[in-house]
Amino acid sequence: MGAAPRSYEFGEFHVGPAARRLWRRDGTLVPLTTRVFDTLLYLVEHRGVVLGKDELIAAIWPDRVVEENNLSQSISALRRAFHECDGDARYITTVPGRGYRFIGEALDGSGEIDGPAAVDYAKPLRRSEDPGACHAADAPVGQSRTATHAPLPMQVLAVLPFQPLVPEQRDETLVMGMAEVLIAKLSSSSALVVRPLSLTRRHDAAERDPLAVGSAVGADFVLDGGLQRDHARLRVTVRLLRVIDGTALWAACLDVDFTDVFDVQDTIAERVLEALAVRLGGKKRRELKRRETDNVNAYQCYLTGRHHIAKLTPPEILEGIAFFEKATALDPRYALAYAGAADAYRRLPIACDWRPMDAFPHARAAAQKALSIDETLADAHCVLGFVRFWYEWRWSEAEAAFRRAIESRPDAAQPHLGLAHLWSNLGRQREALGEIRRARELDPLSLIANTLEASFLSLGQRDEEALSRLQKAFDIDPDFWVAHLHLGNIRWKQGRTGDAISAFQSARILSGGVPHTLAALGYARARSADPASARDHLDELHALSKKRYVPPSNFALVHCGLEEADRAFAWLERAYAERDLRMTFLKVDRRWDELRDDPRFVDIVGAMKLNARRDDIRR
């Protein structure tokens, strides 16, 4: 047997070749795609040597013809990762005209079966056998074979949307729903990180090669499947692939009655965990087998509801709510369907400027109903967190709800995002940054997680880092209007008025005229000595309010920009009475600074307990 791969440490980092992971000293995983990790490992193994670009490309992409830009992107990704983790990107230098050199002082380490916690950073590590290699024979579809191998620390699994075996028979709700259910079941293990469907779906739409998708989302393993429904019969093909070499660890073809779809889901989840050598205790195994409903028709309605609310338009969200209500009518004990309705209602005010009093009470009631059936349901706790945060302004209870959601489902990004948002609005930026980074690690292509992280960095006076993070959002989707809105906020803070107004204009166009983009434009124009344009935006808001609900804080913001304090406070008091969720930003939004010393402003933030000490807030 040849020499096993070494592990390495340098600066704040530990490189594990077997697990193909980069960790920080504290055990935090630094998410890298497969090719970016390959680039790092090759540089570290040849540290101190100037490596030509052709040599690096040949080593990292041995079987593919790629452009030099692929290598440049990998080097840039590594430098960003180093900078984000310890503020230093010095480890890789560019040698003009020649290539790149790794200049960090890397020490050889031992195998990392137990992850970075096993590393003693006080002294060089001994070289030892690398335990990370695992082997399994391919299993043809139609048979079921499970490979046995040593478990790796924090394995990462991507579940791809199931594909129709007959394209003309595609059932969007079924193919996405099967993946969604399996993600929820497989997330029951703390030894396994399961990528969210939003992440795999984004890549899956562009390329169906499961190994390429797995590599792009930083997964060790990919679960790839297909479905065909013929009236009452269901055929499911599935295979579990190791991303690094394409080895099939398990594969099967299952032909069942559609009424047995729940048995199929249980079987797949169990076989995947067995193939990955993930062992569950009695409680976790019971959770794995637990079914939210035994009613297939209710299950179909639930999947259809999730499909509609994901589109984030008022008609689609309302259609989704109708399907969730059908599901609960068919099965009054279907907790997940109540949680789905709760999530739909809580989306309306933030995504569609729905009147808070017309949405949040319904969200709260549905979430509480779900928890009365299943008190461990993370989705329902997360919705309650947003209700307490955005509508009730009960900060300590919001924090408790988000924490309970995280406890129930640690690998779900949304509760981490909600907790980060809460902490940021309360002025706890350092804590907010830690939590939003966790949300982003769990869902690296989340537009809102990347954008909010940029916002929190800017609130912490780290504008250049904020702009770098915001660029990640633009790289994912250059038309994401919320990112343009936050870009405008940063440019405004920097005194770059023209750039700020341009960003706000882009946000307005891309959002289809969301009221807050008009308010941001109105405030910026008022402060840039263009009151006439600001009043034009006020007129637009008033005209819009005759057709739909416009949150009062938008009017208040423009009047604040025009230095019309009395009118601004009249609208702020109305916003307070209507529970306008943008009132939760008053503490940290610097555009209100001109009003902060006014007793009326002090009264409002006092009534909301936004200026209370943390201990006071938690009482």
C-alpha positions in Angstrom: 0.0 0.0 0.0 1.4 3.4 -1.0 1.9 6.3 1.4 -1.4 7.8 2.7 -2.2 11.5 2.2 -0.9 13.8 4.9 -2.9 16.5 6.6 -1.5 20.0 7.0 -1.9 23.0 9.2 -1.0 26.6 8.6 -2.0 29.8 10.3 -5.6 29.4 11.4 -6.2 26.4 9.2 -6.1 22.6 9.0 -6.2 20.9 5.6 -7.6 17.4 5.6 -6.9 15.6 2.3 -8.9 12.4 3.2 -12.1 14.3 4.1 -11.3 16.9 1.5 -12.0 19.6 3.9 -10.5 22.9 5.1 -11.2 23.7 8.8 -10.3 26.5 11.1 -8.6 25.8 14.4 -11.9 26.0 16.3 -13.3 23.2 14.2 -15.4 25.4 11.9 -15.7 24.1 8.3 -14.5 26.5 5.6 -16.8 25.7 2.6 -14.8 25.1 -0.6 -15.9 23.5 -3.8 -14.0 20.4 -4.9 -11.8 22.2 -7.5 -10.9 25.0 -5.1 -9.9 22.5 -2.5 -7.8 20.6 -5.1 -6.1 23.9 -5.9 -5.3 24.6 -2.2 -4.0 21.0 -1.6 -1.7 21.1 -4.6 -0.3 24.5 -3.6 0.3 23.4 0.0 1.9 20.1 -1.1 4.3 22.2 -3.2 4.7 25.1 -0.8 7.5 27.5 -1.5 7.7 26.5 -5.2 6.5 28.7 -8.0 3.9 26.7 -9.9 3.2 27.6 -13.4 -0.4 28.1 -14.5 -0.2 25.3 -17.0 1.1 22.9 -14.4 -1.7 23.8 -12.0 -4.4 23.5 -14.6 -3.0 20.1 -15.7 -2.9 18.9 -12.1 -6.3 20.2 -11.0 -8.3 19.5 -14.2 -6.4 16.5 -15.6 -9.2 15.2 -17.9 -10.7 18.5 -19.0 -9.8 21.4 -21.2 -10.4 24.6 -19.2 -9.4 28.2 -19.5 -6.9 30.1 -17.4 -9.9 31.9 -15.9 -10.9 28.7 -14.0 -7.6 28.8 -12.2 -7.9 32.5 -11.4 -11.3 32.0 -10.0 -10.1 29.2 -7.7 -7.2 31.3 -6.5 -9.5 34.2 -5.8 -12.0 32.0 -4.0 -9.1 30.8 -1.7 -7.9 34.3 -1.0 -11.5 35.4 -0.1 -11.9 32.4 2.2 -8.6 33.1 4.0 -9.5 36.8 4.3 -13.0 36.1 5.7 -11.7 33.7 8.3 -8.6 35.5 9.7 -8.5 38.8 7.8 -5.4 37.7 5.9 -5.0 36.5 2.3 -1.2 36.4 2.4 -0.8 32.7 2.0 -0.8 32.7 -1.8 1.3 35.1 -3.8 1.2 35.8 -7.6 4.6 35.7 -9.3 4.1 37.9 -12.4 4.6 36.1 -15.6 5.3 32.8 -13.9 2.4 31.6 -11.7 1.5 31.2 -8.0 3.4 30.2 -4.8 2.1 29.1 -1.4 4.1 30.9 1.2 2.3 29.9 4.4 4.3 27.8 6.8 2.5 24.5 6.6 3.2 21.7 9.0 2.6 18.0 8.2 -0.3 16.5 10.2 -1.8 13.2 11.0 -4.9 11.6 9.5 -8.1 13.4 10.4 -10.8 10.8 11.0 -12.0 12.8 14.0 -11.7 16.2 12.2 -9.7 19.2 13.3 -10.5 18.7 17.0 -7.8 15.9 17.0 -5.1 18.3 15.9 -2.6 19.6 18.5 -1.6 23.0 17.2 1.1 23.5 19.8 3.5 21.2 18.0 4.1 19.6 14.5 1.9 16.6 13.9 3.2 13.2 13.1 2.5 11.7 9.7 0.2 8.6 9.8 -2.0 6.5 7.6 -4.9 8.5 6.1 -8.2 6.9 7.2 -10.3 8.9 4.9 -10.4 6.6 1.9 -13.5 4.5 1.4 -14.4 2.0 -1.2 -17.6 0.5 -2.6 -18.5 -1.5 -5.7 -20.9 0.0 -8.1 -24.4 -1.3 -7.7 -26.5 -1.4 -10.8 -30.0 0.1 -10.7 -32.5 -2.6 -9.9 -30.3 -4.0 -7.1 -29.5 -2.8 -3.7 -26.0 -2.9 -2.3 -24.6 -1.0 0.7 -20.9 -0.2 1.1 -19.2 -0.4 4.5 -16.6 2.2 5.3 -15.4 4.3 8.2 -17.4 7.4 8.9 -16.0 10.8 8.0 -16.4 13.9 10.2 -19.4 16.1 9.2 -20.0 14.5 5.8 -21.9 16.7 3.4 -24.7 15.3 1.3 -26.6 16.9 -1.6 -30.0 15.6 -2.4 -30.9 16.5 -6.0 -34.4 17.2 -7.2 -35.7 13.9 -8.5 -36.1 13.7 -12.3 -39.0 12.3 -14.3 -38.1 9.0 -15.9 -40.5 10.1 -18.7 -39.9 13.8 -19.3 -43.4 14.3 -20.7 -44.8 13.2 -17.4 -43.0 15.6 -15.2 -44.8 16.4 -11.9 -43.0 19.3 -10.4 -44.6 19.0 -7.0 -43.7 15.3 -6.8 -40.1 15.5 -8.0 -39.3 18.4 -5.7 -41.4 17.1 -2.8 -39.6 13.7 -2.8 -36.2 15.5 -2.4 -37.6 17.9 0.2 -38.9 15.0 2.4 -35.7 13.1 2.2 -33.7 16.2 3.1 -35.8 16.6 6.2 -35.4 12.9 7.2 -31.7 12.8 6.6 -31.1 15.9 8.5 -32.0 14.0 11.7 -28.3 13.0 12.0 -25.9 15.5 13.6 -23.0 13.7 11.7 -24.4 14.7 8.4 -24.8 18.1 6.8 -27.6 18.0 4.1 -27.6 20.8 1.6 -30.9 22.7 1.2 -33.0 22.1 -1.8 -32.7 25.8 -2.9 -29.0 25.2 -3.3 -29.1 22.0 -5.3 -32.0 23.1 -7.4 -30.2 26.2 -8.6 -27.3 24.1 -9.9 -29.5 21.3 -11.1 -31.3 23.7 -13.4 -28.1 24.5 -15.2 -26.5 21.0 -15.4 -27.8 17.6 -14.5 -24.4 15.9 -14.1 -24.9 14.9 -10.4 -21.1 14.9 -9.7 -20.7 18.4 -11.1 -23.6 19.6 -9.0 -22.2 17.9 -5.9 -18.8 19.5 -6.5 -20.4 22.9 -7.1 -22.2 22.8 -3.7 -19.3 21.4 -1.8 -20.8 18.0 -1.1 -19.0 14.7 -0.4 -22.0 12.6 -1.6 -24.9 13.1 -4.0 -28.3 11.4 -3.9 -29.6 11.3 -7.4 -33.0 9.9 -8.3 -35.8 9.5 -10.8 -39.6 9.1 -10.6 -42.3 7.8 -12.8 -46.0 7.7 -11.8 -48.5 5.7 -13.8 -51.8 6.3 -12.1 -51.7 4.2 -8.9 -48.1 2.9 -9.5 -44.8 4.6 -8.7 -41.3 3.7 -9.9 -38.4 5.3 -8.1 -34.7 4.9 -9.1 -32.1 6.2 -6.8 -28.3 6.1 -6.4 -25.9 7.5 -3.8 -22.7 8.7 -5.4 -19.4 9.7 -3.9 -18.5 13.0 -5.6 -14.7 12.6 -5.6 -14.6 9.6 -7.9 -18.2 8.8 -8.9 -18.4 5.5 -7.0 -21.9 4.3 -6.4 -22.3 3.5 -2.7 -25.8 2.3 -3.0 -28.4 2.1 -5.8 -31.9 0.7 -6.1 -35.0 0.6 -8.3 -38.3 0.4 -6.4 -41.8 -0.3 -7.9 -44.6 0.3 -5.5 -48.2 1.4 -5.2 -48.3 5.2 -4.9 -50.0 4.8 -1.5 -46.6 3.3 -0.4 -44.6 6.4 -1.2 -44.0 7.0 2.5 -42.4 3.5 2.8 -40.2 4.3 -0.1 -39.0 7.5 1.5 -38.2 5.6 4.8 -36.3 3.0 2.9 -34.2 5.4 0.9 -33.3 7.4 4.1 -32.3 4.3 6.0 -30.2 2.9 3.2 -28.4 6.2 2.6 -27.5 6.5 6.3 -26.3 2.9 6.3 -24.1 3.5 3.3 -22.6 6.5 4.9 -22.0 4.5 8.2 -24.1 7.0 10.1 -25.5 5.5 13.2 -28.6 6.8 14.9 -29.7 6.4 18.5 -33.2 5.2 19.4 -34.7 8.7 19.5 -33.2 9.8 16.2 -34.2 6.5 14.5 -37.8 7.0 15.7 -37.6 10.6 14.2 -36.3 9.2 10.9 -39.3 6.8 10.7 -41.9 9.3 11.9 -44.5 10.3 9.3 -46.2 13.7 9.3 -49.3 12.1 7.6 -50.5 8.8 6.3 -52.9 10.5 3.9 -51.4 10.5 0.4 -53.9 13.1 -0.9 -53.1 15.4 2.0 -49.4 14.9 1.2 -50.0 15.8 -2.4 -51.8 19.0 -1.4 -48.9 19.9 0.9 -46.3 19.5 -1.8 -48.5 21.6 -4.2 -48.7 24.3 -1.5 -44.9 24.4 -1.1 -44.5 24.7 -4.9 -46.8 27.7 -5.0 -45.4 29.7 -2.1 -41.8 29.4 -3.4 -42.7 31.8 -6.2 -43.1 34.7 -3.7 -45.9 36.6 -5.4 -49.2 37.4 -3.6 -51.4 35.2 -5.9 -49.1 32.2 -5.7 -48.7 32.5 -1.9 -52.5 32.7 -1.5 -52.9 29.7 -3.8 -50.4 27.9 -1.6 -52.3 28.7 1.5 -55.5 27.2 -0.1 -53.6 23.9 -0.7 -52.3 23.8 2.8 -55.9 24.3 4.1 -57.0 21.4 1.9 -54.2 19.2 3.3 -55.3 20.0 6.9 -59.0 19.4 6.0 -58.0 15.9 4.8 -55.8 15.3 7.8 -56.4 17.6 10.8 -53.3 16.2 12.5 -51.0 17.2 9.7 -48.6 19.5 11.6 -46.3 20.1 8.6 -49.2 21.5 6.6 -50.1 23.9 9.3 -46.5 25.0 9.4 -46.6 25.5 5.7 -49.6 27.8 6.0 -47.8 29.7 8.8 -44.7 30.1 6.6 -46.9 31.4 3.7 -48.6 34.0 5.9 -45.4 35.3 7.4 -43.9 35.8 3.9 -46.7 38.1 2.8 -45.7 41.3 4.7 -41.9 41.1 4.0 -42.1 39.8 0.4 -45.3 41.4 -0.8 -45.9 44.4 1.5 -49.0 42.8 2.9 -50.7 44.6 5.8 -49.1 43.0 9.0 -52.4 42.8 10.8 -53.8 40.8 7.9 -51.0 38.2 7.9 -49.1 37.7 11.1 -52.0 36.7 13.3 -52.8 34.0 10.8 -49.1 32.9 10.8 -49.0 32.8 14.6 -52.2 30.7 14.8 -51.1 28.2 12.2 -47.7 27.8 13.8 -49.2 27.3 17.2 -51.6 24.7 15.8 -48.6 22.9 14.3 -46.7 22.9 17.6 -49.7 21.7 19.5 -49.5 18.6 17.3 -45.6 18.3 17.1 -43.7 20.6 19.5 -40.4 19.7 17.9 -41.3 21.1 14.4 -38.5 23.5 13.5 -40.5 25.2 10.7 -43.2 26.2 13.1 -40.8 27.5 15.7 -39.0 29.5 13.0 -42.3 31.2 11.9 -43.1 32.0 15.5 -39.6 33.6 15.8 -40.4 35.9 12.9 -43.9 36.7 14.3 -42.4 37.7 17.7 -39.7 39.7 15.9 -41.4 41.5 13.1 -44.9 41.9 14.5 -45.1 41.5 18.3 -41.6 43.1 19.0 -41.0 40.6 21.8 -37.3 40.3 21.3 -36.4 37.7 24.0 -39.3 35.4 22.9 -38.2 35.8 19.2 -34.7 34.7 20.2 -36.0 31.7 22.1 -38.2 30.6 19.2 -35.3 30.8 16.7 -33.0 28.9 19.1 -35.6 26.2 19.5 -35.9 25.9 15.7 -32.1 25.6 15.5 -32.1 23.0 18.3 -34.7 20.9 16.4 -33.0 21.4 12.9 -29.4 22.6 13.2 -28.7 22.3 9.5 -31.6 24.5 8.4 -30.4 27.9 7.3 -33.6 29.9 7.9 -33.6 29.9 11.7 -30.0 31.0 11.8 -30.9 33.8 9.3 -33.8 34.9 11.5 -31.7 34.9 14.6 -29.0 36.9 12.9 -31.5 39.5 11.6 -33.0 39.9 15.1 -29.6 40.4 16.7 -28.6 42.9 14.0 -31.7 45.0 14.5 -31.0 45.0 18.2 -27.5 46.4 17.6 -25.7 43.1 18.3 -23.7 43.1 15.1 -20.8 40.8 16.2 -23.3 38.0 17.2 -25.4 38.7 14.1 -22.3 38.2 11.8 -21.5 34.8 13.4 -25.1 33.6 12.9 -25.5 34.9 9.4 -22.3 33.3 8.3 -23.6 30.0 9.7 -26.7 30.5 7.6 -24.6 31.2 4.5 -22.4 28.1 5.1 -25.5 26.0 5.2 -26.9 27.6 2.0 -23.9 29.2 0.2 -26.0 30.3 -2.8 -28.7 32.0 -0.7 -29.2 35.5 -2.1 -30.7 36.9 1.1 -28.0 35.3 3.4 -25.2 36.8 1.3 -27.0 40.2 1.1 -27.8 40.3 4.8 -24.2 39.4 5.7 -23.1 42.4 3.7 -25.6 44.6 5.5 -24.4 43.5 8.9 -20.8 44.0 7.9 -21.6 47.6 6.9 -23.5 48.2 10.1 -20.3 47.1 11.8 -18.3 49.7 9.9 -16.7 47.1 7.6 -17.8 48.5 4.3 -15.1 47.0 2.0 -15.8 43.5 3.4 -19.5 44.3 2.9 -19.0 45.2 -0.7 -17.0 42.0 -1.3 -19.8 39.9 0.2 -22.4 41.8 -1.8 -20.5 41.0 -4.9 -21.1 37.3 -4.1 -24.9 37.9 -4.2 -24.5 39.7 -7.6 -22.4 36.8 -8.9 -25.3 34.5 -8.1 -28.0 36.8 -9.5 -27.1 40.2 -10.8 -30.8 41.1 -10.8 -31.5 40.5 -7.1 -33.2 43.8 -6.2 -32.6 43.5 -2.4 -28.8 43.4 -3.1 -29.1 46.6 -5.2 -31.0 48.2 -2.3 -28.3 47.4 0.2 -25.6 48.5 -2.2 -27.4 51.9 -2.3 -27.4 52.0 1.5 -23.6 51.4 1.6 -22.8 53.9 -1.1 -25.0 56.5 0.6 -23.2 55.9 3.9 -19.8 56.4 2.1 -21.0 59.8 0.7 -21.2 58.5 -2.9 -24.6 60.0 -3.6 -24.8 59.4 -7.3 -23.8 55.8 -7.0 -26.4 55.3 -4.2 -29.2 56.8 -6.2 -28.2 54.7 -9.2 -28.4 51.6 -7.0 -31.8 52.6 -5.6 -33.1 53.1 -9.1 -31.9 49.6 -10.1 -33.6 48.2 -7.1 -36.8 50.0 -8.0 -36.9 48.7 -11.6 -35.9 45.1 -10.7 -38.4 44.9 -7.9 -41.3 46.1 -10.0 -41.7 49.2 -7.8 -41.6 47.9 -4.3 -42.6 50.9 -2.0 -39.4 50.8 0.0 -37.3 51.4 -3.1 -39.3 54.5 -3.8 -38.8 55.7 -0.2 -35.1 55.1 -0.4 -34.9 57.1 -3.6 -37.0 59.9 -2.1 -34.8 60.1 1.0 -31.6 60.2 -1.1 -32.9 62.8 -3.5 -34.1 65.0 -0.6 -30.7 64.8 1.1 -28.9 65.6 -2.1 -30.7 68.9 -2.5 -33.3 67.7 -4.9 -36.5 68.2 -2.9 -38.7 68.3 -6.1 -37.8 64.8 -7.1 -38.3 63.6 -3.5 -41.8 65.0 -3.5 -42.4 63.3 -6.9 -41.6 60.0 -5.1 -43.9 60.9 -2.3 -46.7 61.4 -4.9 -45.9 58.0 -6.3 -46.2 56.4 -2.9 -49.6 58.1 -2.3 -50.9 57.0 -5.7 -49.7 53.5 -5.1 -51.4 53.5 -1.7 -54.8 53.9 -3.4 -54.2 50.5 -5.1 -52.4 48.5 -2.5 -51.1 48.7 1.1 -48.0 50.9 1.5 -46.2 50.6 4.8 -46.4 54.0 6.6 -42.6 53.9 7.4 -42.0 54.6 3.7 -43.8 58.0 3.9 -42.0 58.8 7.1 -38.6 58.2 5.6 -39.1 60.6 2.7 -40.4 63.3 5.1 -37.4 62.7 7.3 -35.2 63.3 4.3 -37.1 66.5 3.6 -36.5 67.6 7.2 -40.3 67.7 7.9 -40.1 66.2 11.3 -43.8 66.7 12.2 -45.0 64.9 9.1 -42.4 62.2 9.6 -43.6 61.5 13.2 -47.2 61.5 12.1 -46.3 58.6 9.8 -44.0 56.9 12.3 -46.8 56.9 14.9 -49.1 55.3 12.3 -46.4 52.8 11.5 -46.1 51.9 15.2 -49.9 51.5 15.4 -50.0 49.2 12.3 -47.0 47.2 13.4 -45.0 48.1 10.3 -42.2 45.6 10.4 -39.7 48.2 9.2 -40.0 49.8 12.5 -37.8 47.1 13.8 -34.9 48.8 11.9 -35.2 52.1 13.8 -32.3 51.3 16.2 -29.7 50.6 13.5 -30.9 52.6 10.4 -28.7 55.7 10.4 -31.2 57.6 8.2 -33.2 58.4 11.3 -30.3 60.0 13.1 -31.7 63.5 12.6 -34.7 62.5 14.7 -33.1 60.5 17.4 -32.9 63.3 20.0 -36.5 64.3 19.5 -38.6 63.2 22.5 -41.2 61.7 20.1 -38.5 59.4 18.7 -37.3 58.5 22.2 -40.8 57.6 23.1 -41.3 55.3 20.1 -38.1 53.3 20.5 -38.7 53.2 24.3 -42.2 51.7 23.7 -40.6 49.1 21.4 -37.8 48.5 24.0 -35.3 48.9 21.3 -32.9 50.8 23.6 -33.3 48.4 26.5 -30.2 46.6 27.9 -30.1 43.0 26.9 -31.1 41.8 30.4 -34.1 44.2 30.3 -35.1 42.9 26.9 -35.0 39.3 28.1 -37.3 40.0 31.1 
